[in-house]
């Protein structure tokens, strides 16, 4: 996260916290709150989700999202969608209205359209900043490797996610992303995969991750972390252990937020910076932590 992006990250997270917590104050569910918070960040061009997402190698936006209800383990996910402004809302439709868990690409868009979501043109999700970033990445790849495909860990992430607990003690988690810069079309990362970039279970914890997706997927790191909480670790202990495991086992990097069923939280990352925010009855905390 460059210095000039810190303020925008903090502002975007404040807006997301406000949207999610407003619903909790009105008695809404944790699922409602997570969906609302993530949708705000999808609409904010600061983040790698929704409009403003990183571009694929052919210059398009392809997005993934997952939403999970810790009360009953109902889950909805979409991947490789190109014409939905808010993939997290499509994931919510899958969670609520489908016997299935996961839809991809045109099938996901068709399902969302049938459920009343409007489709947009992919160009409406592309911002000039990302066109420039893609051209620089491809020029660097050509100069150094002779190809333009993604072949290593990305230098920036900005995937968005949220976890919440409602007045009934139910947990929820959600994650949304545009994936990695210059990725091959059709690539799906960890964010929308159950137990990888997202998981929620009232009996363990709610988790959302950001980072280099391939190592996170191989370790099923989200489920690994919540299982540690179920076994007696605090969310803070589990969060730091998960990031340590990610690096020690596969050299991976990323960040994690965890919320336990008792309201305790955990956060860790091994990236240079990670933006985060917390809203409780005691007030709001927002910041960017450094490694």
Backbone as numpy.savetxt, mean C-alpha at the origin, in Angstrom:
# Nx Ny Nz CAx CAy CAz Cx Cy Cz
13.08 9.32 -0.47 12.24 10.50 -0.47 13.13 11.75 -0.47
13.14 12.48 -1.56 13.96 13.69 -1.60 13.46 14.74 -0.61
14.34 15.66 -0.24 13.99 16.68 0.74 12.75 17.47 0.35
12.64 17.76 -0.95 11.53 18.62 -1.36 10.19 17.89 -1.41
10.18 16.59 -1.08 8.92 15.84 -1.05 8.40 15.59 0.36
9.19 15.95 1.36 8.81 15.65 2.75 7.50 16.35 3.13
7.40 17.63 2.87 6.21 18.38 3.26 4.95 17.83 2.58
5.06 17.48 1.32 3.91 16.94 0.60 3.49 15.60 1.16
4.45 14.76 1.52 4.13 13.48 2.14 3.40 13.67 3.46
3.90 14.57 4.29 3.27 14.82 5.58 1.86 15.37 5.41
1.68 16.29 4.47 0.35 16.86 4.23 -0.63 15.79 3.73
-0.16 14.95 2.82 -1.03 13.89 2.31 -1.45 12.92 3.38
-0.54 12.60 4.28 -0.87 11.67 5.36 -1.84 12.32 6.35
-1.66 13.60 6.63 -2.61 14.28 7.51 -4.03 14.22 6.94
-4.14 14.45 5.65 -5.45 14.41 5.01 -6.05 13.00 5.08
-5.22 11.99 4.89 -5.70 10.62 4.95 -6.16 10.26 6.36
-5.38 10.66 7.35 -5.77 10.41 8.74 -7.10 11.07 9.07
-7.26 12.29 8.62 -8.50 13.02 8.91 -9.71 12.32 8.30
-9.56 11.85 7.06 -10.67 11.18 6.39 -11.04 9.87 7.08
-10.04 9.09 7.43 -10.32 7.81 8.08 -10.87 7.96 9.48
-10.27 8.86 10.25 -10.69 8.99 11.66 -12.06 9.64 11.78
-12.39 10.51 10.84 -13.73 11.12 10.83 -14.80 10.03 10.79
-14.57 9.02 9.98 -15.54 7.92 9.89 -15.59 7.12 11.18
-14.43 6.86 11.78 -14.42 6.12 13.05 -15.20 6.87 14.13
-15.05 8.17 14.16 -15.79 8.98 15.14 -17.29 8.90 14.94
-17.69 8.62 13.71 -19.12 8.51 13.39 -19.63 7.09 13.58
-18.76 6.19 14.04 -19.18 4.82 14.29 -18.99 3.88 13.13
-18.28 4.32 12.11 -18.04 3.46 10.95 -17.05 2.36 11.29
-16.93 1.41 10.39 -16.05 0.26 10.61 -14.60 0.58 10.29
-13.72 -0.26 10.79 -12.31 -0.11 10.46 -12.08 -0.23 8.96
-12.84 -1.09 8.29 -12.74 -1.24 6.84 -13.08 0.08 6.15
-14.16 0.73 6.61 -14.53 2.03 6.04 -13.40 3.03 6.19
-12.81 3.05 7.38 -11.76 4.03 7.67 -10.52 3.80 6.80
-10.11 2.54 6.68 -8.94 2.23 5.87 -9.19 2.58 4.41
-10.35 2.20 3.91 -10.68 2.52 2.51 -10.62 4.02 2.28
-11.19 4.80 3.17 -11.22 6.25 3.00 -9.82 6.84 3.05
-9.02 6.39 4.00 -7.66 6.93 4.14 -6.83 6.62 2.90
-6.91 5.39 2.43 -6.11 5.01 1.26 -6.59 5.75 0.01
-7.90 5.92 -0.12 -8.43 6.63 -1.29 -7.92 8.06 -1.35
-7.80 8.71 -0.20 -7.26 10.07 -0.17 -5.84 10.08 -0.71
-5.04 9.10 -0.34 -3.65 9.06 -0.82 -3.59 8.67 -2.29
-4.53 7.85 -2.76 -4.58 7.54 -4.19 -4.87 8.80 -5.01
-5.65 9.70 -4.45 -6.01 10.93 -5.16 -4.91 11.99 -5.08
-3.91 11.76 -4.24 -2.83 12.71 -4.03 -1.65 12.31 -4.92
-1.25 13.18 -5.82 -0.19 12.86 -6.78 1.17 12.65 -6.12
1.28 12.96 -4.84 2.55 12.77 -4.14 2.97 11.31 -4.12
1.99 10.41 -4.04 2.25 9.02 -3.74 2.20 8.12 -4.97
2.84 6.96 -4.84 2.83 5.95 -5.90 1.59 5.08 -5.77
0.44 5.70 -6.04 -0.85 5.01 -5.97 -1.86 5.91 -6.68
-2.78 5.33 -7.45 -3.74 6.16 -8.17 -3.05 7.11 -9.13
-3.61 8.30 -9.26 -2.99 9.31 -10.14 -1.63 9.69 -9.57
-0.62 9.69 -10.42 0.73 9.98 -9.97 1.58 8.75 -9.77
1.02 7.58 -10.03 1.77 6.33 -9.87 2.99 6.29 -10.78
3.97 5.48 -10.39 5.10 5.18 -11.26 4.58 4.54 -12.55
5.36 4.66 -13.61 4.94 4.15 -14.91 5.64 2.84 -15.24
4.93 2.02 -16.00 5.52 0.80 -16.53 6.51 1.16 -17.63
7.24 0.16 -18.11 8.25 0.42 -19.14 7.65 0.95 -20.43
6.35 0.70 -20.65 5.70 1.24 -21.85 4.90 2.51 -21.56
5.14 3.12 -20.40 4.59 4.44 -20.12 3.16 4.48 -19.62
2.68 3.39 -19.04 1.31 3.34 -18.54 1.30 3.21 -17.02
0.15 3.51 -16.44 -0.07 3.27 -15.02 -0.78 1.93 -14.87
-0.22 1.04 -14.07 -0.87 -0.23 -13.70 -0.85 -0.33 -12.18
-2.02 -0.51 -11.58 -2.14 -0.40 -10.13 -2.68 -1.67 -9.49
-2.29 -1.86 -8.23 -2.73 -3.00 -7.42 -3.24 -2.47 -6.08
-4.24 -3.15 -5.50 -4.73 -2.76 -4.17 -5.36 -3.95 -3.48
-5.32 -3.91 -2.14 -5.91 -4.97 -1.32 -6.54 -4.34 -0.09
-7.67 -4.88 0.32 -8.37 -4.45 1.53 -8.82 -5.69 2.28
-8.56 -5.75 3.60 -8.86 -6.95 4.37 -9.54 -6.59 5.68
-10.59 -7.33 6.01 -11.38 -7.15 7.22 -10.92 -8.18 8.26
-10.36 -7.70 9.38 -9.85 -8.60 10.39 -10.91 -9.30 11.20
-12.15 -8.83 11.13 -13.23 -9.46 11.89 -13.57 -10.83 11.34
-13.62 -10.95 10.02 -14.08 -12.19 9.39 -13.16 -12.68 8.27
-12.05 -11.99 8.08 -11.05 -12.31 7.05 -11.56 -12.11 5.62
-12.68 -11.45 5.47 -13.13 -11.11 4.11 -12.10 -10.18 3.48
-11.82 -10.42 2.21 -10.74 -9.72 1.53 -11.13 -9.41 0.09
-10.66 -8.28 -0.39 -10.85 -7.94 -1.79 -9.56 -7.39 -2.37
-9.19 -7.88 -3.54 -7.96 -7.40 -4.18 -8.13 -7.22 -5.66
-7.41 -6.25 -6.21 -7.35 -6.05 -7.66 -5.90 -5.83 -8.05
-5.56 -6.20 -9.26 -4.19 -6.03 -9.73 -4.16 -5.69 -11.21
-3.13 -4.98 -11.62 -2.91 -4.60 -13.02 -4.11 -3.85 -13.60
-4.74 -3.00 -12.79 -5.84 -2.19 -13.31 -5.29 -0.89 -13.87
-5.88 -0.42 -14.96 -5.37 0.76 -15.65 -6.40 1.86 -15.78
-7.67 1.57 -15.47 -8.72 2.57 -15.75 -9.58 2.86 -14.52
-9.01 2.69 -13.34 -9.74 2.95 -12.10 -8.98 4.01 -11.30
-9.62 5.11 -11.00 -8.96 6.17 -10.24 -8.63 5.72 -8.82
-9.48 4.89 -8.26 -9.28 4.45 -6.87 -9.35 2.93 -6.78
-8.25 2.25 -7.00 -8.25 0.79 -6.91 -8.70 0.27 -5.55
-8.47 1.02 -4.48 -8.89 0.55 -3.16 -10.40 0.46 -3.08
-11.11 1.31 -3.80 -12.58 1.23 -3.79 -13.06 0.03 -4.61
-12.31 -0.32 -5.64 -12.63 -1.54 -6.37 -12.38 -2.75 -5.49
-11.30 -2.72 -4.71 -11.02 -3.81 -3.78 -12.16 -3.95 -2.76
-12.70 -2.82 -2.32 -13.82 -2.86 -1.37 -15.04 -3.52 -2.01
-15.28 -3.25 -3.27 -16.40 -3.88 -3.96 -16.21 -5.39 -4.04
-15.00 -5.82 -4.30 -14.72 -7.26 -4.33 -14.98 -7.86 -2.95
-14.51 -7.18 -1.91 -14.69 -7.66 -0.54 -16.17 -7.81 -0.19
-16.97 -6.81 -0.57 -18.37 -6.78 -0.15 -19.31 -7.56 -1.07
-19.02 -7.60 -2.36 -20.04 -8.02 -3.31 -19.67 -9.23 -4.17
-18.54 -9.82 -3.92 -18.13 -10.95 -4.73 -17.81 -12.16 -3.86
-18.13 -13.37 -4.34 -17.69 -14.56 -3.62 -16.20 -14.83 -3.83
-15.61 -14.09 -4.76 -14.19 -14.24 -5.05 -13.37 -13.26 -4.21
-12.08 -13.41 -4.26 -11.18 -12.57 -3.48 -10.38 -11.62 -4.36
-10.12 -12.02 -5.61 -9.11 -11.31 -6.39 -9.51 -11.24 -7.85
-9.44 -10.04 -8.42 -9.66 -9.84 -9.84 -8.46 -9.10 -10.43
-8.15 -9.37 -11.70 -7.00 -8.71 -12.32 -7.39 -8.09 -13.65
-6.62 -7.05 -14.01 -6.65 -6.43 -15.32 -8.08 -6.10 -15.79
-8.39 -6.46 -17.02 -9.69 -6.10 -17.58 -10.84 -6.73 -16.81
-10.63 -7.91 -16.26 -11.67 -8.54 -15.46 -12.00 -7.73 -14.22
-10.98 -7.17 -13.60 -11.19 -6.32 -12.42 -11.92 -5.05 -12.81
-11.53 -4.45 -13.92 -12.19 -3.23 -14.36 -13.64 -3.49 -14.74
-13.91 -4.62 -15.39 -15.28 -4.95 -15.77 -16.14 -5.17 -14.54
-15.59 -5.87 -13.54 -16.33 -6.09 -12.29 -16.65 -4.75 -11.62
-15.64 -3.88 -11.54 -15.86 -2.58 -10.90 -16.91 -1.77 -11.65
-16.87 -1.81 -12.97 -17.86 -1.09 -13.77 -19.26 -1.63 -13.53
-19.38 -2.94 -13.47 -20.69 -3.54 -13.22 -21.24 -3.17 -11.84
-20.35 -2.85 -10.92 -20.76 -2.46 -9.57 -20.94 -0.95 -9.42
-20.81 -0.22 -10.53 -21.11 1.20 -10.50 -19.93 2.14 -10.52
-18.70 1.62 -10.58 -17.54 2.50 -10.65 -17.33 3.00 -12.07
-16.98 4.26 -12.18 -16.69 4.82 -13.50 -15.26 4.47 -13.90
-15.08 4.20 -15.17 -13.74 3.96 -15.70 -13.19 5.26 -16.28
-11.88 5.40 -16.22 -11.23 6.58 -16.77 -10.23 6.15 -17.83
-9.72 7.12 -18.56 -8.65 6.83 -19.51 -7.34 6.77 -18.75
-6.47 5.85 -19.13 -5.21 5.70 -18.41 -4.38 6.98 -18.41
-4.49 7.77 -19.46 -3.71 9.00 -19.54 -4.06 9.98 -18.43
-5.27 9.86 -17.88 -5.69 10.75 -16.80 -4.95 10.45 -15.50
-4.31 9.30 -15.41 -3.58 8.91 -14.20 -2.10 9.22 -14.29
-1.65 9.63 -15.48 -0.23 9.88 -15.72 0.07 11.36 -15.48
1.12 11.65 -14.71 1.52 13.03 -14.46 2.89 13.29 -15.10
3.17 14.53 -15.47 4.44 14.85 -16.14 5.67 14.42 -15.35
5.62 14.56 -14.03 6.76 14.15 -13.20 7.17 12.71 -13.45
6.17 11.84 -13.61 6.47 10.43 -13.80 6.94 10.12 -15.21
6.49 10.87 -16.19 7.04 10.69 -17.55 8.52 11.02 -17.55
8.89 12.10 -16.88 10.29 12.49 -16.81 11.11 11.46 -16.03
10.54 10.97 -14.94 11.26 9.98 -14.14 11.49 8.69 -14.93
10.49 8.29 -15.72 10.64 7.08 -16.53 11.71 7.25 -17.58
11.72 8.39 -18.26 12.73 8.62 -19.30 14.14 8.58 -18.70
14.32 9.16 -17.53 15.64 9.14 -16.88 16.03 7.72 -16.49
15.06 6.95 -15.97 15.35 5.58 -15.56 15.73 4.72 -16.77
15.01 4.91 -17.87 15.31 4.10 -19.06 16.64 4.50 -19.69
16.95 5.79 -19.64 18.25 6.24 -20.16 19.39 5.66 -19.32
19.19 5.65 -18.02 20.21 5.09 -17.14 20.36 3.59 -17.36
19.23 2.90 -17.58 19.28 1.46 -17.82 20.01 1.14 -19.12
19.74 1.92 -20.14 20.41 1.70 -21.42 21.90 1.94 -21.31
22.27 2.96 -20.55 23.68 3.29 -20.40 24.43 2.24 -19.60
23.72 1.66 -18.61 24.42 0.75 -17.71 24.24 -0.71 -17.99
23.09 -1.09 -18.59 22.79 -2.52 -18.69 22.39 -2.97 -20.09
22.12 -2.03 -20.99 21.76 -2.44 -22.33 20.30 -2.83 -22.49
19.49 -2.62 -21.47 18.05 -2.89 -21.60 17.31 -1.87 -20.76
15.99 -1.89 -20.84 15.17 -0.91 -20.12 14.20 -1.59 -19.17
14.41 -2.84 -18.86 13.50 -3.54 -17.97 13.99 -3.44 -16.54
13.05 -3.57 -15.61 13.39 -3.52 -14.19 14.21 -4.75 -13.83
15.38 -4.54 -13.21 16.24 -5.68 -12.91 16.85 -5.62 -11.52
16.37 -4.75 -10.67 16.93 -4.65 -9.33 16.03 -3.85 -8.43
16.44 -3.64 -7.19 15.59 -2.93 -6.25 15.37 -1.49 -6.68
14.14 -1.00 -6.59 13.86 0.39 -6.95 14.45 1.34 -5.92
14.68 2.56 -6.34 15.26 3.55 -5.44 14.20 4.32 -4.67
12.94 4.19 -5.06 11.86 4.88 -4.36 10.62 4.01 -4.39
9.76 4.20 -3.38 8.58 3.35 -3.27 7.30 4.19 -3.26
6.95 4.75 -2.12 5.76 5.60 -1.97 4.45 4.84 -2.13
4.47 3.52 -2.04 3.23 2.75 -1.88 2.51 3.27 -0.65
1.17 3.24 -0.67 0.41 3.74 0.47 -0.34 2.61 1.16
-0.57 2.78 2.45 -1.31 1.78 3.20 -1.84 2.36 4.48
-2.78 1.66 5.08 -3.36 2.10 6.35 -3.84 0.88 7.13
-3.81 1.02 8.45 -4.40 0.03 9.35 -5.27 0.78 10.34
-6.33 0.12 10.82 -7.25 0.80 11.73 -7.94 -0.19 12.64
-8.39 0.33 13.80 -9.24 -0.42 14.71 -10.45 0.45 15.03
-11.65 -0.14 14.96 -12.85 0.63 15.20 -13.35 0.47 16.64
-14.50 1.09 16.93 -15.03 1.10 18.30 -15.40 -0.29 18.79
-15.59 -1.23 17.88 -15.94 -2.61 18.25 -14.69 -3.49 18.40
-13.53 -2.90 18.20 -12.29 -3.65 18.32 -11.91 -4.43 17.08
-12.59 -4.18 15.98 -12.27 -4.88 14.74 -11.13 -4.18 14.02
-10.26 -4.97 13.42 -9.10 -4.47 12.69 -9.34 -4.53 11.18
-8.63 -3.68 10.47 -8.63 -3.73 9.00 -7.31 -3.20 8.50
-6.96 -3.60 7.28 -5.73 -3.13 6.65 -5.96 -2.98 5.16
-5.25 -2.04 4.57 -5.33 -1.84 3.13 -4.01 -1.33 2.58
-3.72 -1.67 1.34 -2.50 -1.21 0.67 -2.84 -0.94 -0.80
-2.22 0.09 -1.36 -2.46 0.43 -2.76 -1.16 0.94 -3.37
-0.92 0.59 -4.62 0.35 0.96 -5.25 0.25 1.04 -6.76
1.15 1.81 -7.33 1.37 1.79 -8.76 2.55 0.92 -9.13
3.13 0.26 -8.14 4.23 -0.65 -8.40 5.57 0.06 -8.50
6.52 -0.60 -9.11 7.87 -0.07 -9.22 8.06 0.67 -10.55
8.93 1.64 -10.53 9.23 2.42 -11.72 9.84 1.53 -12.81
9.35 1.71 -14.05 9.89 1.02 -15.21 9.66 -0.49 -15.15
8.66 -0.90 -14.42 8.37 -2.34 -14.31 7.83 -2.87 -15.63
8.00 -4.17 -15.83 7.43 -4.81 -17.02 5.91 -4.82 -16.90
5.18 -4.50 -17.96 3.73 -4.56 -17.92 3.25 -5.94 -17.46
2.30 -5.95 -16.55 1.79 -7.20 -16.02 2.43 -7.65 -14.73
3.52 -6.99 -14.32 4.16 -7.33 -13.06 3.26 -6.96 -11.89
3.12 -7.88 -10.95 2.37 -7.62 -9.72 3.32 -7.76 -8.55
3.31 -6.80 -7.66 4.17 -6.84 -6.49 3.46 -7.38 -5.27
4.00 -7.04 -4.11 3.49 -7.59 -2.85 2.22 -6.93 -2.38
1.97 -5.68 -2.78 0.96 -4.86 -2.12 -0.42 -5.48 -2.09
-0.82 -6.11 -3.18 -2.18 -6.62 -3.26 -2.29 -8.12 -2.95
-1.21 -8.71 -2.49 -1.23 -10.15 -2.21 -1.44 -10.39 -0.72
-2.42 -11.23 -0.40 -2.75 -11.52 1.00 -1.53 -12.09 1.72
-1.23 -11.49 2.87 -0.12 -11.97 3.68 1.22 -11.42 3.27
1.27 -10.72 2.16 2.54 -10.15 1.71 2.58 -8.66 2.05
1.91 -7.84 1.25 1.90 -6.42 1.53 0.80 -5.97 2.45
-0.09 -6.89 2.83 -1.25 -6.51 3.63 -1.85 -7.75 4.30
-2.35 -7.56 5.53 -3.06 -8.63 6.22 -3.78 -8.04 7.43
-4.91 -8.63 7.80 -5.62 -8.21 9.00 -6.38 -9.38 9.59
-6.24 -9.56 10.90 -6.94 -10.62 11.63 -7.09 -10.14 13.07
-8.31 -10.09 13.57 -8.54 -9.65 14.94 -7.77 -10.48 15.96
-7.40 -11.70 15.60 -6.70 -12.59 16.53 -5.19 -12.39 16.52
-4.71 -11.52 15.63 -3.25 -11.30 15.58 -2.94 -9.81 15.45
-3.11 -9.25 14.27 -2.79 -7.83 14.06 -3.21 -7.44 12.64
-3.11 -6.14 12.38 -3.29 -5.60 11.03 -1.97 -5.01 10.58
-1.62 -5.24 9.31 -0.31 -4.82 8.82 -0.41 -4.31 7.39
0.42 -3.33 7.08 0.60 -2.87 5.71 2.08 -2.59 5.50
2.57 -2.95 4.32 3.99 -2.80 4.02 4.21 -2.01 2.75
5.37 -1.41 2.67 5.86 -0.78 1.46 7.30 -1.23 1.25
7.76 -1.22 0.02 9.15 -1.61 -0.20 9.35 -2.39 -1.47
10.48 -3.03 -1.56 10.84 -3.86 -2.71 10.00 -5.13 -2.65
9.05 -5.25 -3.57 8.02 -6.26 -3.46 8.48 -7.69 -3.59
9.47 -7.95 -4.45 9.85 -9.34 -4.70 10.34 -10.04 -3.43
11.25 -9.48 -2.65 11.64 -10.14 -1.40 10.49 -10.24 -0.39
9.65 -9.22 -0.31 8.51 -9.26 0.62 7.58 -10.42 0.27
7.35 -10.63 -1.03 6.50 -11.74 -1.46 7.11 -13.09 -1.11
8.38 -13.22 -1.33 9.04 -14.51 -1.07 8.97 -14.90 0.40
8.94 -13.91 1.27 8.89 -14.19 2.71 7.48 -14.15 3.28
6.48 -13.78 2.45 5.10 -13.58 2.92 5.18 -12.76 4.22
5.82 -11.60 4.10 6.28 -10.88 5.28 5.17 -10.31 6.15
4.06 -9.93 5.53 2.96 -9.41 6.34 2.42 -10.46 7.30
2.20 -11.66 6.79 1.71 -12.74 7.65 2.77 -13.13 8.66
4.02 -13.12 8.27 5.12 -13.42 9.19 5.07 -12.48 10.38
4.83 -11.20 10.11 4.82 -10.20 11.19 3.62 -10.36 12.12
2.42 -10.54 11.55 1.25 -10.66 12.43 1.29 -11.95 13.23
1.90 -12.99 12.68 2.05 -14.23 13.44 2.94 -14.03 14.65
3.92 -13.14 14.54 4.78 -12.86 15.69 3.98 -12.17 16.79
3.06 -11.30 16.41 2.20 -10.65 17.41 1.29 -11.68 18.06
0.74 -12.58 17.27 -0.14 -13.63 17.82 0.62 -14.52 18.79
1.94 -14.66 18.57 2.76 -15.52 19.43 3.24 -14.80 20.68
2.92 -13.52 20.81 3.25 -12.81 22.04 4.16 -11.61 21.90
4.72 -11.38 20.72 5.57 -10.21 20.53 4.71 -8.95 20.48
5.27 -7.83 20.90 4.56 -6.56 20.73 4.61 -6.17 19.27
3.67 -5.33 18.80 3.75 -4.88 17.42 5.07 -4.19 17.09
5.62 -3.45 18.03 6.90 -2.80 17.78 8.01 -3.83 17.60
8.03 -4.84 18.46 9.03 -5.89 18.32 8.87 -6.64 17.01
7.63 -6.94 16.66 7.37 -7.68 15.42 7.74 -6.87 14.19
7.47 -5.57 14.23 7.79 -4.72 13.09 9.30 -4.68 12.85
10.07 -4.47 13.89 11.52 -4.41 13.73 12.10 -5.78 13.35
11.52 -6.84 13.91 11.99 -8.17 13.55 11.71 -8.47 12.08
10.56 -8.02 11.58 10.20 -8.28 10.19 11.17 -7.59 9.22
11.48 -6.33 9.50 12.39 -5.61 8.62 13.80 -6.19 8.71
14.18 -6.63 9.91 15.48 -7.30 10.04 15.53 -8.60 9.26
14.46 -9.37 9.34 14.36 -10.63 8.61 14.40 -10.38 7.11
13.70 -9.34 6.65 13.67 -9.00 5.23 15.07 -8.73 4.70
15.85 -8.00 5.47 17.21 -7.67 5.00 18.18 -8.84 5.18
18.11 -9.47 6.33 19.08 -10.55 6.61 18.90 -11.73 5.68
17.66 -12.04 5.35 17.41 -13.23 4.53 17.60 -12.96 3.04
17.11 -11.80 2.57 17.11 -11.56 1.13 17.69 -10.22 0.72
18.22 -9.46 1.68 18.76 -8.15 1.34 17.69 -7.16 0.93
16.46 -7.40 1.36 15.35 -6.53 0.98 15.26 -5.29 1.83
14.51 -4.32 1.32 14.31 -3.09 2.07 12.87 -2.63 1.92
12.40 -1.94 2.96 11.03 -1.46 2.95 10.62 -0.94 4.31
9.32 -0.81 4.48 8.78 -0.31 5.74 7.50 -1.03 6.08
7.13 -0.96 7.38 5.98 -1.70 7.86 5.26 -0.91 8.95
3.93 -0.97 8.97 3.14 -0.48 10.08 2.28 -1.63 10.58
2.18 -1.74 11.91 1.46 -2.84 12.56 0.55 -2.28 13.63
-0.64 -2.85 13.74 -1.60 -2.47 14.78 -2.14 -3.74 15.43
-1.91 -3.87 16.74 -2.37 -5.05 17.46 -3.81 -4.91 17.93
-4.43 -6.01 18.33 -5.82 -5.98 18.78 -6.02 -5.22 20.09
-4.92 -4.95 20.80 -5.00 -4.16 22.03 -4.70 -2.69 21.79
-4.54 -2.31 20.53 -4.29 -0.91 20.20 -2.83 -0.52 20.16
-1.93 -1.40 20.53 -0.51 -1.07 20.44 -0.07 -1.04 18.98
0.92 -0.21 18.70 1.37 -0.04 17.32 2.84 -0.38 17.19
3.25 -0.66 15.96 4.64 -0.88 15.64 4.95 -0.30 14.28
6.15 0.18 14.12 6.58 0.75 12.85 8.07 0.57 12.72
8.53 0.20 11.52 9.96 0.05 11.28 10.22 0.18 9.79
11.45 0.55 9.45 11.86 0.61 8.04 13.37 0.60 7.98
13.90 0.14 6.85 15.34 0.22 6.63 15.65 1.03 5.37
14.68 1.78 4.91 14.89 2.75 3.84 15.40 4.04 4.48
16.00 4.94 3.69 16.50 6.18 4.30 15.43 6.98 5.02
14.20 6.96 4.50 13.11 7.69 5.12 11.80 6.92 4.96
10.86 7.18 5.86 9.50 6.69 5.69 8.54 7.68 6.32
7.51 8.05 5.57 6.47 8.94 6.08 5.39 8.11 6.76
4.86 8.62 7.87 3.87 7.87 8.64 2.96 8.83 9.38
1.84 8.32 9.86 0.95 9.14 10.67 0.10 8.26 11.56
-0.31 8.82 12.70 -1.13 8.10 13.67 -2.19 9.04 14.20
-3.44 8.56 14.24 -4.53 9.34 14.82 -5.22 8.48 15.87
-5.31 8.98 17.09 -5.98 8.32 18.19 -6.84 9.35 18.91
-7.62 8.95 19.92 -8.36 9.96 20.69 -7.46 11.00 21.36
-6.18 10.69 21.47 -5.24 11.61 22.11 -4.71 12.66 21.15
-4.96 12.49 19.85 -4.49 13.48 18.91 -3.84 12.88 17.69
-3.09 13.72 16.95 -2.50 13.35 15.67 -0.98 13.43 15.76
-0.33 12.44 15.19 1.12 12.48 15.02 1.44 12.19 13.55
2.24 13.00 12.95 2.67 12.80 11.57 4.15 13.12 11.49
4.88 12.31 10.75 6.29 12.59 10.63 6.95 11.80 9.53
8.19 12.12 9.28 9.04 11.36 8.36 10.25 10.93 9.16
10.40 9.64 9.38 11.53 9.14 10.16 12.68 8.78 9.23
13.86 8.88 9.75 15.07 8.53 9.01 15.68 7.27 9.60
16.36 6.51 8.76 16.98 5.26 9.19 18.09 5.54 10.18
